[in-house]
Amino acid sequence: EIEDFSPEPVLWPGEDPMQYQSLRDGLLDELCPQTMYQRLLVDRLVMLEWELFRYEGLIADFLKSRARVIAAGVLNAGEAASNKHGGISKTTEIMAIALFDPQDKNREKALKKLSLLGISLGEITALAYSEEIVLFDLLEFRKAEIDSRRRLLLKDFDALKAARRKPIEEAEVLGE
């Protein structure tokens, strides 16, 4: 059975196994592998696609985390934020978290306080990005490597499928 050779995904905390399965099912439906080797190539494509999603999520999570720390410092009377939240009250920390959650009931209050300080959420995000640019560059480089591998694998898959469809020229077609 081809399924026996499909690797089990290694999902990180917070990753949704149903999303992974949906991605896998979608690629299997779209690419229609006909052989065990084609199926294994599709499974590798799924893993590479998932890894790209993972890196995109990492970048967003790192940016949000750093921006929250900076926002906490700004909301705490403009003090410089530290990674340990030294001297930042729980209320300020809650407001900093609320800034990045559109559904949070404290968001408007936190945005108003930022406005009174003359600072925008965009400025905080830009500062967070600039402080983590080296990390983001490394993650983007890794994404580019994965994308390159994915493109080559898909090209190989397409070539393999096309080769299986070519008729043998000397063969006699029976039954027509």
MARKEGU-876575 format. One record per residue: chain; y, z, x of N, C-alpha, C in turn. Coordinates in steps of 0.2 Angstrom, whole numbers. Each point is the difference from the previous one (the first is absolute). Example, Ala and Ser with C-alpha at 12.3 -4.5 7.8 and 13.67 -1.06 7.14 Angstrom:
! residues 2
<node unit="A" n_v="-28" n_w="39" n_u="66" ca_v="6" ca_w="0" ca_u="-4" c_v="6" c_w="0" c_u="4"/>
<node unit="A" n_v="5" n_w="-4" n_u="-2" ca_v="6" ca_w="1" ca_u="4" c_v="5" c_w="3" c_u="-4"/>
***
This chain:
! residues 176
<node unit="A" n_v="-6" n_w="0" n_u="4" ca_v="6" ca_w="0" ca_u="-4" c_v="6" c_w="0" c_u="4"/>
<node unit="A" n_v="5" n_w="-4" n_u="-1" ca_v="6" ca_w="-1" ca_u="4" c_v="4" c_w="6" c_u="0"/>
<node unit="A" n_v="0" n_w="4" n_u="-6" ca_v="4" ca_w="6" ca_u="-1" c_v="-2" c_w="5" c_u="5"/>
<node unit="A" n_v="-7" n_w="0" n_u="3" ca_v="-2" ca_w="5" ca_u="4" c_v="4" c_w="0" c_u="7"/>
<node unit="A" n_v="2" n_w="-6" n_u="2" ca_v="4" ca_w="-1" ca_u="6" c_v="7" c_w="1" c_u="0"/>
<node unit="A" n_v="3" n_w="1" n_u="-6" ca_v="7" ca_w="1" ca_u="-1" c_v="2" c_w="7" c_u="2"/>
<node unit="A" n_v="4" n_w="1" n_u="5" ca_v="2" ca_w="6" ca_u="3" c_v="4" c_w="5" c_u="-5"/>
<node unit="A" n_v="-1" n_w="6" n_u="0" ca_v="3" ca_w="5" ca_u="-4" c_v="7" c_w="1" c_u="2"/>
<node unit="A" n_v="5" n_w="-1" n_u="-4" ca_v="7" ca_w="1" ca_u="2" c_v="2" c_w="7" c_u="3"/>
<node unit="A" n_v="4" n_w="1" n_u="5" ca_v="2" ca_w="6" ca_u="2" c_v="7" c_w="1" c_u="-3"/>
<node unit="A" n_v="1" n_w="4" n_u="-5" ca_v="6" ca_w="1" ca_u="-3" c_v="3" c_w="6" c_u="3"/>
<node unit="A" n_v="7" n_w="0" n_u="0" ca_v="4" ca_w="6" ca_u="3" c_v="2" c_w="4" c_u="-6"/>
<node unit="A" n_v="1" n_w="6" n_u="1" ca_v="3" ca_w="4" ca_u="-6" c_v="6" c_w="-3" c_u="-3"/>
<node unit="A" n_v="-1" n_w="0" n_u="-7" ca_v="5" ca_w="-3" ca_u="-4" c_v="-1" c_w="-7" c_u="-1"/>
<node unit="A" n_v="-5" n_w="-3" n_u="3" ca_v="-1" ca_w="-7" ca_u="-2" c_v="-5" c_w="-1" c_u="-6"/>
<node unit="A" n_v="1" n_w="-4" n_u="-4" ca_v="-4" ca_w="-1" ca_u="-6" c_v="-6" c_w="-4" c_u="0"/>
<node unit="A" n_v="-6" n_w="3" n_u="0" ca_v="-6" ca_w="-5" ca_u="0" c_v="0" c_w="-5" c_u="-5"/>
<node unit="A" n_v="3" n_w="1" n_u="-6" ca_v="0" ca_w="-5" ca_u="-5" c_v="5" c_w="-6" c_u="2"/>
<node unit="A" n_v="5" n_w="1" n_u="3" ca_v="4" ca_w="-5" ca_u="3" c_v="-3" c_w="-4" c_u="5"/>
<node unit="A" n_v="-4" n_w="3" n_u="4" ca_v="-4" ca_w="-3" ca_u="6" c_v="-5" c_w="-5" c_u="-4"/>
<node unit="A" n_v="-4" n_w="3" n_u="-5" ca_v="-5" ca_w="-4" ca_u="-3" c_v="3" c_w="-6" c_u="-4"/>
<node unit="A" n_v="6" n_w="1" n_u="-3" ca_v="3" ca_w="-5" ca_u="-3" c_v="2" c_w="-6" c_u="5"/>
<node unit="A" n_v="3" n_w="2" n_u="5" ca_v="1" ca_w="-5" ca_u="6" c_v="-6" c_w="-4" c_u="2"/>
<node unit="A" n_v="-5" n_w="4" n_u="1" ca_v="-7" ca_w="-3" ca_u="2" c_v="-2" c_w="-5" c_u="-6"/>
<node unit="A" n_v="0" n_w="3" n_u="-6" ca_v="-3" ca_w="-4" ca_u="-5" c_v="4" c_w="-7" c_u="-1"/>
<node unit="A" n_v="7" n_w="1" n_u="1" ca_v="4" ca_w="-6" ca_u="-1" c_v="-1" c_w="-5" c_u="5"/>
<node unit="A" n_v="-1" n_w="2" n_u="7" ca_v="-1" ca_w="-5" ca_u="5" c_v="-7" c_w="-3" c_u="-1"/>
<node unit="A" n_v="-5" n_w="4" n_u="-2" ca_v="-6" ca_w="-3" ca_u="-1" c_v="0" c_w="-5" c_u="-5"/>
<node unit="A" n_v="3" n_w="1" n_u="-6" ca_v="1" ca_w="-4" ca_u="-5" c_v="4" c_w="-7" c_u="2"/>
<node unit="A" n_v="5" n_w="1" n_u="4" ca_v="4" ca_w="-6" ca_u="2" c_v="-3" c_w="-4" c_u="5"/>
<node unit="A" n_v="-4" n_w="3" n_u="5" ca_v="-3" ca_w="-3" ca_u="6" c_v="-7" c_w="-3" c_u="-2"/>
<node unit="A" n_v="-3" n_w="3" n_u="-5" ca_v="-7" ca_w="-2" ca_u="-2" c_v="-5" c_w="-1" c_u="6"/>
<node unit="A" n_v="-1" n_w="5" n_u="4" ca_v="-5" ca_w="-1" ca_u="6" c_v="-7" c_w="-2" c_u="-3"/>
<node unit="A" n_v="-3" n_w="-4" n_u="4" ca_v="-6" ca_w="-3" ca_u="-3" c_v="-6" c_w="3" c_u="5"/>
<node unit="A" n_v="1" n_w="2" n_u="6" ca_v="-5" ca_w="2" ca_u="4" c_v="2" c_w="7" c_u="2"/>
<node unit="A" n_v="-5" n_w="3" n_u="4" ca_v="1" ca_w="7" ca_u="2" c_v="5" c_w="0" c_u="5"/>
<node unit="A" n_v="0" n_w="-5" n_u="5" ca_v="6" ca_w="0" ca_u="5" c_v="7" c_w="0" c_u="-3"/>
<node unit="A" n_v="0" n_w="-5" n_u="-5" ca_v="7" ca_w="0" ca_u="-4" c_v="2" c_w="6" c_u="-3"/>
<node unit="A" n_v="-5" n_w="4" n_u="-3" ca_v="1" ca_w="6" ca_u="-3" c_v="3" c_w="5" c_u="5"/>
<node unit="A" n_v="-3" n_w="0" n_u="6" ca_v="2" ca_w="5" ca_u="5" c_v="7" c_w="-2" c_u="2"/>
<node unit="A" n_v="1" n_w="-6" n_u="1" ca_v="7" ca_w="-2" ca_u="2" c_v="5" c_w="2" c_u="-6"/>
<node unit="A" n_v="-2" n_w="-1" n_u="-6" ca_v="5" ca_w="3" ca_u="-5" c_v="1" c_w="7" c_u="0"/>
<node unit="A" n_v="-6" n_w="4" n_u="2" ca_v="1" ca_w="7" ca_u="0" c_v="5" c_w="2" c_u="6"/>
<node unit="A" n_v="0" n_w="-4" n_u="6" ca_v="4" ca_w="1" ca_u="5" c_v="7" c_w="-2" c_u="-2"/>
<node unit="A" n_v="1" n_w="-5" n_u="-4" ca_v="7" ca_w="-1" ca_u="-2" c_v="3" c_w="5" c_u="-5"/>
<node unit="A" n_v="-5" n_w="3" n_u="-4" ca_v="2" ca_w="6" ca_u="-4" c_v="3" c_w="5" c_u="4"/>
<node unit="A" n_v="-4" n_w="2" n_u="6" ca_v="2" ca_w="6" ca_u="4" c_v="6" c_w="-2" c_u="3"/>
<node unit="A" n_v="2" n_w="-6" n_u="2" ca_v="6" ca_w="-2" ca_u="4" c_v="6" c_w="1" c_u="-5"/>
<node unit="A" n_v="-1" n_w="-3" n_u="-6" ca_v="5" ca_w="0" ca_u="-5" c_v="2" c_w="8" c_u="-2"/>
<node unit="A" n_v="-6" n_w="4" n_u="0" ca_v="1" ca_w="7" ca_u="-2" c_v="4" c_w="3" c_u="6"/>
<node unit="A" n_v="-1" n_w="-2" n_u="6" ca_v="3" ca_w="3" ca_u="6" c_v="8" c_w="-2" c_u="0"/>
<node unit="A" n_v="1" n_w="-6" n_u="-2" ca_v="7" ca_w="-2" ca_u="-1" c_v="4" c_w="4" c_u="-5"/>
<node unit="A" n_v="-4" n_w="1" n_u="-6" ca_v="3" ca_w="5" ca_u="-5" c_v="1" c_w="7" c_u="3"/>
<node unit="A" n_v="-4" n_w="2" n_u="3" ca_v="0" ca_w="7" ca_u="3" c_v="6" c_w="1" c_u="5"/>
<node unit="A" n_v="1" n_w="-5" n_u="4" ca_v="6" ca_w="0" ca_u="5" c_v="6" c_w="0" c_u="-4"/>
<node unit="A" n_v="1" n_w="-5" n_u="-5" ca_v="6" ca_w="0" ca_u="-4" c_v="1" c_w="7" c_u="-3"/>
<node unit="A" n_v="-5" n_w="3" n_u="-3" ca_v="1" ca_w="7" ca_u="-2" c_v="2" c_w="5" c_u="5"/>
<node unit="A" n_v="-3" n_w="0" n_u="6" ca_v="2" ca_w="4" ca_u="5" c_v="7" c_w="0" c_u="2"/>
<node unit="A" n_v="3" n_w="-7" n_u="0" ca_v="7" ca_w="-1" ca_u="2" c_v="4" c_w="4" c_u="-6"/>
<node unit="A" n_v="-1" n_w="-2" n_u="-6" ca_v="3" ca_w="3" ca_u="-5" c_v="0" c_w="8" c_u="0"/>
<node unit="A" n_v="-6" n_w="3" n_u="1" ca_v="-1" ca_w="7" ca_u="0" c_v="4" c_w="3" c_u="6"/>
<node unit="A" n_v="0" n_w="-3" n_u="6" ca_v="4" ca_w="3" ca_u="6" c_v="7" c_w="0" c_u="-2"/>
<node unit="A" n_v="2" n_w="-6" n_u="-3" ca_v="8" ca_w="-1" ca_u="-1" c_v="2" c_w="6" c_u="-5"/>
<node unit="A" n_v="-4" n_w="0" n_u="-5" ca_v="2" ca_w="5" ca_u="-5" c_v="-1" c_w="7" c_u="2"/>
<node unit="A" n_v="-4" n_w="2" n_u="4" ca_v="-1" ca_w="7" ca_u="3" c_v="6" c_w="1" c_u="5"/>
<node unit="A" n_v="2" n_w="-5" n_u="4" ca_v="5" ca_w="2" ca_u="5" c_v="7" c_w="0" c_u="-4"/>
<node unit="A" n_v="1" n_w="-4" n_u="-5" ca_v="6" ca_w="0" ca_u="-4" c_v="0" c_w="7" c_u="-4"/>
<node unit="A" n_v="-5" n_w="2" n_u="-2" ca_v="0" ca_w="7" ca_u="-4" c_v="3" c_w="5" c_u="5"/>
<node unit="A" n_v="-3" n_w="0" n_u="6" ca_v="3" ca_w="5" ca_u="5" c_v="7" c_w="-1" c_u="1"/>
<node unit="A" n_v="2" n_w="-6" n_u="1" ca_v="7" ca_w="-1" ca_u="1" c_v="4" c_w="2" c_u="-6"/>
<node unit="A" n_v="-2" n_w="-2" n_u="-6" ca_v="3" ca_w="2" ca_u="-6" c_v="1" c_w="8" c_u="-1"/>
<node unit="A" n_v="-5" n_w="3" n_u="2" ca_v="0" ca_w="8" ca_u="0" c_v="5" c_w="2" c_u="4"/>
<node unit="A" n_v="1" n_w="-2" n_u="6" ca_v="5" ca_w="2" ca_u="5" c_v="7" c_w="-2" c_u="-3"/>
<node unit="A" n_v="1" n_w="-6" n_u="-3" ca_v="6" ca_w="-2" ca_u="-3" c_v="2" c_w="5" c_u="-6"/>
<node unit="A" n_v="-5" n_w="1" n_u="-4" ca_v="1" ca_w="4" ca_u="-6" c_v="2" c_w="7" c_u="2"/>
<node unit="A" n_v="-3" n_w="2" n_u="6" ca_v="1" ca_w="7" ca_u="2" c_v="7" c_w="1" c_u="4"/>
<node unit="A" n_v="5" n_w="-2" n_u="-4" ca_v="7" ca_w="0" ca_u="3" c_v="1" c_w="-4" c_u="6"/>
<node unit="A" n_v="-4" n_w="-6" n_u="1" ca_v="1" ca_w="-5" ca_u="5" c_v="-3" c_w="2" c_u="7"/>
<node unit="A" n_v="-4" n_w="6" n_u="0" ca_v="-3" ca_w="1" ca_u="6" c_v="-5" c_w="-5" c_u="2"/>
<node unit="A" n_v="-1" n_w="-1" n_u="7" ca_v="-5" ca_w="-4" ca_u="2" c_v="-7" c_w="2" c_u="-2"/>
<node unit="A" n_v="-4" n_w="-4" n_u="-2" ca_v="-7" ca_w="1" ca_u="-3" c_v="-4" c_w="1" c_u="6"/>
<node unit="A" n_v="-5" n_w="4" n_u="0" ca_v="-5" ca_w="1" ca_u="5" c_v="-7" c_w="-2" c_u="-4"/>
<node unit="A" n_v="-5" n_w="-2" n_u="4" ca_v="-6" ca_w="-1" ca_u="-3" c_v="-4" c_w="6" c_u="-3"/>
<node unit="A" n_v="2" n_w="6" n_u="2" ca_v="-3" ca_w="6" ca_u="-2" c_v="4" c_w="3" c_u="-6"/>
<node unit="A" n_v="5" n_w="-3" n_u="-3" ca_v="5" ca_w="2" ca_u="-5" c_v="2" c_w="7" c_u="1"/>
<node unit="A" n_v="2" n_w="1" n_u="7" ca_v="3" ca_w="7" ca_u="2" c_v="6" c_w="1" c_u="-4"/>
<node unit="A" n_v="0" n_w="6" n_u="-3" ca_v="6" ca_w="2" ca_u="-4" c_v="2" c_w="-4" c_u="-6"/>
<node unit="A" n_v="-4" n_w="-4" n_u="-3" ca_v="1" ca_w="-3" ca_u="-6" c_v="-3" c_w="3" c_u="-6"/>
<node unit="A" n_v="4" n_w="1" n_u="-5" ca_v="-3" ca_w="4" ca_u="-5" c_v="-5" c_w="-4" c_u="-4"/>
<node unit="A" n_v="-4" n_w="4" n_u="-4" ca_v="-5" ca_w="-4" ca_u="-5" c_v="4" c_w="-4" c_u="-5"/>
<node unit="A" n_v="5" n_w="2" n_u="-2" ca_v="4" ca_w="-4" ca_u="-5" c_v="2" c_w="-6" c_u="3"/>
<node unit="A" n_v="3" n_w="0" n_u="6" ca_v="2" ca_w="-6" ca_u="3" c_v="-6" c_w="-5" c_u="2"/>
<node unit="A" n_v="-5" n_w="3" n_u="2" ca_v="-6" ca_w="-4" ca_u="1" c_v="-2" c_w="-4" c_u="-7"/>
<node unit="A" n_v="0" n_w="4" n_u="-5" ca_v="-2" ca_w="-3" ca_u="-7" c_v="5" c_w="-6" c_u="-1"/>
<node unit="A" n_v="6" n_w="1" n_u="1" ca_v="5" ca_w="-5" ca_u="-2" c_v="-1" c_w="-6" c_u="5"/>
<node unit="A" n_v="-2" n_w="1" n_u="6" ca_v="-1" ca_w="-5" ca_u="5" c_v="-6" c_w="-4" c_u="-3"/>
<node unit="A" n_v="-5" n_w="3" n_u="-2" ca_v="-6" ca_w="-4" ca_u="-2" c_v="2" c_w="-3" c_u="-7"/>
<node unit="A" n_v="4" n_w="3" n_u="-4" ca_v="2" ca_w="-4" ca_u="-6" c_v="4" c_w="-6" c_u="1"/>
<node unit="A" n_v="3" n_w="-1" n_u="5" ca_v="4" ca_w="-6" ca_u="2" c_v="-4" c_w="-6" c_u="0"/>
<node unit="A" n_v="-6" n_w="1" n_u="2" ca_v="-5" ca_w="-6" ca_u="1" c_v="-5" c_w="-1" c_u="-6"/>
<node unit="A" n_v="1" n_w="4" n_u="-5" ca_v="-4" ca_w="-1" ca_u="-6" c_v="4" c_w="-1" c_u="-6"/>
<node unit="A" n_v="0" n_w="-6" n_u="-2" ca_v="5" ca_w="-2" ca_u="-6" c_v="-2" c_w="4" c_u="-6"/>
<node unit="A" n_v="-6" n_w="3" n_u="-1" ca_v="-2" ca_w="4" ca_u="-6" c_v="2" c_w="7" c_u="0"/>
<node unit="A" n_v="2" n_w="2" n_u="6" ca_v="1" ca_w="7" ca_u="1" c_v="7" c_w="2" c_u="-3"/>
<node unit="A" n_v="-1" n_w="6" n_u="-4" ca_v="6" ca_w="2" ca_u="-4" c_v="6" c_w="3" c_u="4"/>
<node unit="A" n_v="-2" n_w="1" n_u="7" ca_v="6" ca_w="3" ca_u="4" c_v="3" c_w="-6" c_u="4"/>
<node unit="A" n_v="-2" n_w="-6" n_u="-1" ca_v="3" ca_w="-6" ca_u="4" c_v="7" c_w="-1" c_u="-1"/>
<node unit="A" n_v="2" n_w="0" n_u="-6" ca_v="8" ca_w="-1" ca_u="-2" c_v="4" c_w="5" c_u="4"/>
<node unit="A" n_v="-2" n_w="7" n_u="-1" ca_v="3" ca_w="5" ca_u="3" c_v="1" c_w="-1" c_u="8"/>
<node unit="A" n_v="-6" n_w="-2" n_u="3" ca_v="0" ca_w="-1" ca_u="7" c_v="4" c_w="-6" c_u="2"/>
<node unit="A" n_v="0" n_w="-5" n_u="-4" ca_v="5" ca_w="-6" ca_u="1" c_v="7" c_w="1" c_u="0"/>
<node unit="A" n_v="1" n_w="5" n_u="-5" ca_v="7" ca_w="2" ca_u="-1" c_v="3" c_w="4" c_u="6"/>
<node unit="A" n_v="-5" n_w="4" n_u="3" ca_v="2" ca_w="4" ca_u="6" c_v="1" c_w="-4" c_u="6"/>
<node unit="A" n_v="-4" n_w="-5" n_u="0" ca_v="1" ca_w="-5" ca_u="6" c_v="6" c_w="-4" c_u="-1"/>
<node unit="A" n_v="2" n_w="-2" n_u="-6" ca_v="6" ca_w="-3" ca_u="-1" c_v="6" c_w="4" c_u="2"/>
<node unit="A" n_v="0" n_w="6" n_u="-2" ca_v="6" ca_w="5" ca_u="2" c_v="0" c_w="1" c_u="7"/>
<node unit="A" n_v="-5" n_w="-1" n_u="4" ca_v="0" ca_w="0" ca_u="7" c_v="2" c_w="-6" c_u="3"/>
<node unit="A" n_v="1" n_w="-5" n_u="-4" ca_v="2" ca_w="-7" ca_u="3" c_v="-6" c_w="-4" c_u="3"/>
<node unit="A" n_v="-6" n_w="2" n_u="-2" ca_v="-6" ca_w="-3" ca_u="3" c_v="-4" c_w="-4" c_u="-5"/>
<node unit="A" n_v="-3" n_w="-6" n_u="1" ca_v="-4" ca_w="-3" ca_u="-5" c_v="-7" c_w="1" c_u="2"/>
<node unit="A" n_v="-5" n_w="-1" n_u="-5" ca_v="-7" ca_w="0" ca_u="2" c_v="-2" c_w="-6" c_u="4"/>
<node unit="A" n_v="4" n_w="-6" n_u="0" ca_v="-1" ca_w="-5" ca_u="4" c_v="1" c_w="2" c_u="8"/>
<node unit="A" n_v="6" n_w="3" n_u="1" ca_v="1" ca_w="3" ca_u="7" c_v="-5" c_w="4" c_u="2"/>
<node unit="A" n_v="-3" n_w="4" n_u="-4" ca_v="-5" ca_w="5" ca_u="2" c_v="-6" c_w="-4" c_u="2"/>
<node unit="A" n_v="-2" n_w="-5" n_u="-4" ca_v="-6" ca_w="-4" ca_u="1" c_v="1" c_w="-4" c_u="7"/>
<node unit="A" n_v="6" n_w="-3" n_u="1" ca_v="2" ca_w="-4" ca_u="6" c_v="-1" c_w="4" c_u="6"/>
<node unit="A" n_v="2" n_w="7" n_u="0" ca_v="0" ca_w="4" ca_u="5" c_v="-8" c_w="2" c_u="2"/>
<node unit="A" n_v="-3" n_w="1" n_u="-6" ca_v="-8" ca_w="1" ca_u="1" c_v="-3" c_w="-5" c_u="3"/>
<node unit="A" n_v="2" n_w="-6" n_u="-2" ca_v="-3" ca_w="-7" ca_u="3" c_v="1" c_w="0" c_u="7"/>
<node unit="A" n_v="7" n_w="1" n_u="2" ca_v="2" ca_w="-1" ca_u="7" c_v="-4" c_w="5" c_u="4"/>
<node unit="A" n_v="-1" n_w="6" n_u="-2" ca_v="-3" ca_w="5" ca_u="4" c_v="-8" c_w="-1" c_u="1"/>
<node unit="A" n_v="-3" n_w="-4" n_u="-4" ca_v="-7" ca_w="-1" ca_u="0" c_v="-1" c_w="-8" c_u="2"/>
<node unit="A" n_v="5" n_w="-3" n_u="2" ca_v="-1" ca_w="-7" ca_u="1" c_v="-6" c_w="-2" c_u="5"/>
<node unit="A" n_v="-1" n_w="4" n_u="5" ca_v="-5" ca_w="-1" ca_u="5" c_v="-7" c_w="0" c_u="-3"/>
<node unit="A" n_v="-1" n_w="5" n_u="-4" ca_v="-6" ca_w="1" ca_u="-4" c_v="-1" c_w="-6" c_u="-5"/>
<node unit="A" n_v="6" n_w="-2" n_u="-3" ca_v="-1" ca_w="-5" ca_u="-5" c_v="-1" c_w="-7" c_u="3"/>
<node unit="A" n_v="3" n_w="-1" n_u="6" ca_v="-2" ca_w="-6" ca_u="4" c_v="-7" c_w="0" c_u="2"/>
<node unit="A" n_v="-3" n_w="5" n_u="2" ca_v="-7" ca_w="0" ca_u="2" c_v="-5" c_w="-1" c_u="-6"/>
<node unit="A" n_v="2" n_w="3" n_u="-6" ca_v="-4" ca_w="-2" ca_u="-6" c_v="1" c_w="-7" c_u="-2"/>
<node unit="A" n_v="6" n_w="-3" n_u="0" ca_v="1" ca_w="-7" ca_u="-2" c_v="-4" c_w="-4" c_u="5"/>
<node unit="A" n_v="0" n_w="1" n_u="7" ca_v="-4" ca_w="-3" ca_u="4" c_v="-7" c_w="0" c_u="-1"/>
<node unit="A" n_v="-3" n_w="6" n_u="-2" ca_v="-7" ca_w="0" ca_u="-2" c_v="-1" c_w="-4" c_u="-7"/>
<node unit="A" n_v="5" n_w="0" n_u="-4" ca_v="-1" ca_w="-4" ca_u="-6" c_v="-1" c_w="-7" c_u="1"/>
<node unit="A" n_v="5" n_w="-2" n_u="5" ca_v="-1" ca_w="-7" ca_u="2" c_v="-6" c_w="-2" c_u="3"/>
<node unit="A" n_v="-3" n_w="4" n_u="4" ca_v="-7" ca_w="-1" ca_u="3" c_v="-5" c_w="-1" c_u="-5"/>
<node unit="A" n_v="0" n_w="5" n_u="-5" ca_v="-5" ca_w="0" ca_u="-5" c_v="1" c_w="-7" c_u="-5"/>
<node unit="A" n_v="6" n_w="-1" n_u="-1" ca_v="1" ca_w="-7" ca_u="-4" c_v="-2" c_w="-6" c_u="4"/>
<node unit="A" n_v="1" n_w="0" n_u="6" ca_v="-3" ca_w="-5" ca_u="4" c_v="-8" c_w="-1" c_u="0"/>
<node unit="A" n_v="-3" n_w="6" n_u="1" ca_v="-7" ca_w="0" ca_u="-1" c_v="-2" c_w="-2" c_u="-7"/>
<node unit="A" n_v="3" n_w="2" n_u="-5" ca_v="-1" ca_w="-1" ca_u="-7" c_v="0" c_w="-8" c_u="-1"/>
<node unit="A" n_v="5" n_w="-3" n_u="3" ca_v="1" ca_w="-7" ca_u="-1" c_v="-5" c_w="-4" c_u="3"/>
<node unit="A" n_v="-2" n_w="2" n_u="6" ca_v="-5" ca_w="-3" ca_u="4" c_v="-7" c_w="0" c_u="-4"/>
<node unit="A" n_v="-1" n_w="6" n_u="-2" ca_v="-7" ca_w="1" ca_u="-4" c_v="0" c_w="-4" c_u="-6"/>
<node unit="A" n_v="6" n_w="0" n_u="-4" ca_v="0" ca_w="-5" ca_u="-6" c_v="-1" c_w="-7" c_u="2"/>
<node unit="A" n_v="3" n_w="-2" n_u="6" ca_v="-1" ca_w="-7" ca_u="2" c_v="-7" c_w="-1" c_u="1"/>
<node unit="A" n_v="-3" n_w="4" n_u="4" ca_v="-8" ca_w="0" ca_u="1" c_v="-4" c_w="0" c_u="-6"/>
<node unit="A" n_v="2" n_w="4" n_u="-5" ca_v="-4" ca_w="0" ca_u="-6" c_v="1" c_w="-7" c_u="-4"/>
<node unit="A" n_v="6" n_w="-2" n_u="0" ca_v="1" ca_w="-7" ca_u="-3" c_v="-3" c_w="-5" c_u="3"/>
<node unit="A" n_v="0" n_w="0" n_u="7" ca_v="-4" ca_w="-6" ca_u="4" c_v="-8" c_w="1" c_u="-2"/>
<node unit="A" n_v="-2" n_w="6" n_u="0" ca_v="-7" ca_w="1" ca_u="-1" c_v="-2" c_w="-2" c_u="-7"/>
<node unit="A" n_v="4" n_w="1" n_u="-5" ca_v="-1" ca_w="-2" ca_u="-7" c_v="0" c_w="-8" c_u="-1"/>
<node unit="A" n_v="5" n_w="-3" n_u="4" ca_v="1" ca_w="-7" ca_u="0" c_v="-6" c_w="-3" c_u="3"/>
<node unit="A" n_v="-3" n_w="2" n_u="5" ca_v="-5" ca_w="-3" ca_u="4" c_v="-7" c_w="0" c_u="-5"/>
<node unit="A" n_v="0" n_w="5" n_u="-4" ca_v="-6" ca_w="1" ca_u="-4" c_v="0" c_w="-5" c_u="-6"/>
<node unit="A" n_v="6" n_w="-2" n_u="-1" ca_v="1" ca_w="-5" ca_u="-6" c_v="-1" c_w="-7" c_u="2"/>
<node unit="A" n_v="1" n_w="-2" n_u="7" ca_v="-1" ca_w="-7" ca_u="2" c_v="-7" c_w="-2" c_u="-1"/>
<node unit="A" n_v="0" n_w="-6" n_u="-4" ca_v="-6" ca_w="-3" ca_u="-1" c_v="-3" c_w="-3" c_u="7"/>
<node unit="A" n_v="-7" n_w="0" n_u="0" ca_v="-3" ca_w="-3" ca_u="6" c_v="0" c_w="-8" c_u="-1"/>
<node unit="A" n_v="3" n_w="-4" n_u="4" ca_v="1" ca_w="-7" ca_u="-1" c_v="-6" c_w="-4" c_u="-1"/>
<node unit="A" n_v="-5" n_w="2" n_u="4" ca_v="-6" ca_w="-4" ca_u="0" c_v="-5" c_w="2" c_u="-6"/>
<node unit="A" n_v="2" n_w="5" n_u="-3" ca_v="-5" ca_w="3" ca_u="-5" c_v="1" c_w="-5" c_u="-7"/>
<node unit="A" n_v="-6" n_w="0" n_u="-3" ca_v="0" ca_w="-4" ca_u="-6" c_v="1" c_w="5" c_u="-6"/>
<node unit="A" n_v="4" n_w="-2" n_u="-4" ca_v="2" ca_w="5" ca_u="-6" c_v="-5" c_w="-2" c_u="-5"/>
<node unit="A" n_v="-4" n_w="5" n_u="-3" ca_v="-5" ca_w="-1" ca_u="-5" c_v="2" c_w="1" c_u="-6"/>
<node unit="A" n_v="-2" n_w="-3" n_u="-5" ca_v="1" ca_w="2" ca_u="-7" c_v="7" c_w="-3" c_u="-3"/>
<node unit="A" n_v="3" n_w="-4" n_u="3" ca_v="6" ca_w="-3" ca_u="-3" c_v="-1" c_w="-7" c_u="-2"/>
***
